[in-house]
Amino acid sequence: MAISSNLPLRHELKFFISQGQYYLLSHALDRVLDRDPNGDENNEYHIRSLYFDTVYNDALFEKLAGVQDRNKYRIRIYNFSDKVIKMECKTKYGSLISKRSISIPRDLCDQLIAGDPAGLENTSSGILNDVYREMTVNLLRPAVIVDYVREAYLHPAEEVRITFDKQLRSGLHATDMFNPHVATVPPFEHGEMILEVKYNHSLPPYIRDILNTYCPNAVQSAISKYVWCRRFEELDPDN
């Protein structure tokens, strides 16, 4: 997949944390950071992503192999609604990440889920043009539904965004992403929770101090919800 080096890049740190660490850290962050305006009364909202991959499962095997520069394509919705549908491409560029996103209508969403890129050859959107290329050249197709509940805290300095992702579940081979009753299974055995810390250039020292205080032993990890949600498949990287 082609990678552009002219993207706005951000840091993204990921950690597995315990329920106890989550409880203490979330309460500390709630006192000093802003809640996500998209959250409910508990500062939570549901995210469902339908990830796409090529006929050769490039996104999956490149991640497992530790390839530094790579793309992942997905369609994302919130709270099972089709009011906001995002076509996104998340790019890993060395140790940094970038995300391109465009809102798409339901009919185009259904068309892409069916593997039909017709009409996108004339689009003025860079990301949709890339989707057209990947669908026609590399047979980009839906791979897996990824569900979770997100709790997020924000700060304008360095565009800090700290999230707790909970209740991760895999939709296995389903593609009906607007169906709230799609059968899903948890890929984690012990209900692990994922802490993500995103920022532009440097993390404000007082926020770093809070993280170190309440999660002193958390080890940074290259966690991929996409890879975890495909763990039930038997895939041959050479086939």
N, C-alpha and C positions, 0 to 999 in steps of 0.2 A: 504494500500500500504506500502511496506517495505521502510524504510528510513535509509540511511547510515549516521552515524555520522562522517565518515572519509572523508568529502568533504571540499574543500576550500570554506570558508564562507566569505560573504561580507555584508556590511550594504547597505540597500536600503530604502531611504526616499521618500515618495510620497506626492504631494500637488496638490490641485486644485488652479489654478491661473487665474487672469483676463487677458484680452488682453493688458491692460495698463501695468500690471506687466511683462508680457512676453516681450513686446517691450523694456522696460527699462533694464530688466535683460539680455536679449539676446544680446543687444548691449554692455553691460558692459562685459559679458563673452567673446564676440568676440574680445575684446581688449587684454585679458590676457590669454586665453586658446587656444588650438589648435582646429581647425575644424575637424570633422569626415572626414577622407579621402574618405569615401564612398558617401559623399554628393555631390549634384550637385552645380551649381553656386550659389544657394541660401542656400547651406549647408543643403539640405533636401533629403530624399529618402523615398520611399513608402515601408511599411512593411505589409505583409499579413501572418497571422498565422491561421492554422487550428488546433483548440484545440480538444483534445480527452478527453473522460470521460468514466467511467464504466457504465455498465447497470443500476447501482444504483445511478449514478450521484454523486459519492463520492467526486470528486474534487470540484464540485459546493457546495454541502451541507457542506463539511468540512470547506470551506472558510466562508460560511455564519454563521457557528456555532463557528468560531474563533478557530478551532483546530490548535494547535501550530506547529505540525510537519506534513507536507503534500507534495505531489508531484502533478505537472501538466505536462502533456505531450502535445507536439505540433509539427507540421511541419511548418517551416517558410521559406518564400521566399521573395525576394526583387524586387521591380519594376516589378512585375508580370512575372519575368523571371524564367526559370528552370535551368539556368546556375549554381546557387548555391542553393541547397536545404538542409536545416538543420533539422534533427530530434533532438528535444531537450527535456530535462526534467528539469524543474525548481523546486527546492526543497526549501521549507520554513522550517527552523530549529530554532524554538524559534523566536527570533527577527531578525535573520540573514537569508540570502538567498544564494543559490548556483545554478549554471546552468551547466549541462552537455550537450554537443552538438557534433554531428557527421554529416558530409556531407554524403548524400545518393543519389544514382542515381534516375533518373526519374521513371524507371520501378519499383524499390522498393517503391518509394513514392506512385505510383498508386496502388500498391499491398496493402500497409498499409491503404490507404484511403478506399479500398474495404473491409477492415476488415480481410485481409488474412495474417497471420504471418508465413506462410509456409517457411521453410528454415532457419528461425532465431534461431531455436533450437540449431544449431551448430555454431552460431556466436561467435567470440572472443570479440565482443564489449559488454561492460557492459550495456550500455543504450539500445542497441537493444535486449539484452538478457532480460532486464526488460520489454521492450515492448512486447516481445513474451510471457512472463509470464502473464502480465496484459491482453493481448488479449485472451489468452487461459483460464485463471482462472476467470478473472473479466469482460470479454467481453468488453474490451476497444475499443471504436469506435469513429469516428469523431462526434463532438458535435456542433461546430459553427465556422464560419470564422470571424476573427477579423482584420479589416483594419485600418490603420492610417498612417499619415505622421510624420516622425521623424526628428528633428533637434538636433544635438548632439555636445557637446564640451568636450574636453579631456585634462587631465593633467597627466603626468607620475607619479608624486608623489602620492602614495597610489592608483594608477590606478583610479583616479577620472574620472567619466563619468557623465555629466549632460545633460539630454535630455528634450526636449519639444515635447510631443506627441499631435498631432493636428488632427482634422477631423476624430475622431473615428467613425467607422461605423460597423454595425453587418450584417453578411451574412445570418442570420437566420438559415435555415435548409440546405443551399447549401453546397456542398462539392467540387465543381469544382474550386479548388483554383487557377488554372492557367488561368481561364477565367476572363479577366479584366472587362467584362460586367455583371458579376454576380450582381443581384439586392441586394443592401445593404441599410440599414437605420441607421440614427444616434440614438444612445441610449440616448444621452444627449439632453435636451430641449433647452439649451441656448449656445450650442457650446463650452462647457467647455474645458479647456486645462489642461493637466497633466504635472507637473514638476516632474522629477525623479532625485535623487541624489544618486549615487552609489560610494562606496569607500571601501578600505580594512579594515583598523583599525581605523584611525582617519582622519577627514576632515581637510585639511590645514587651519589654522586660517584666512588667507586672503580671501580664497574662502568662508568660513562661513560668514565673514564680508560682502562680496558682496551680498550674499543671504539675510542676515538680513537687508541690506540697501535697496534693491530694492523689497523685498517681506517680509516686517516686520510683516505683519499680516497673512501670509500664515499659515494655520493649517495643521500639518501632518495628513494624512488620509490613512487608509488601502484600497487604491483604487485597484480594480481588473478589468482590461479591459474585462477579460473573463466573470466575473459575470455580468457586465453591458451589455455585448452583448448578454446575455441570458435572459434579463429582460422581453422579450416579450413572453416567454414560460410560460405555466401553469404547474408547476411541484409539485408533492406531495412527500415530503421527506420520507413519510412512505409507499410509494408504490414501 
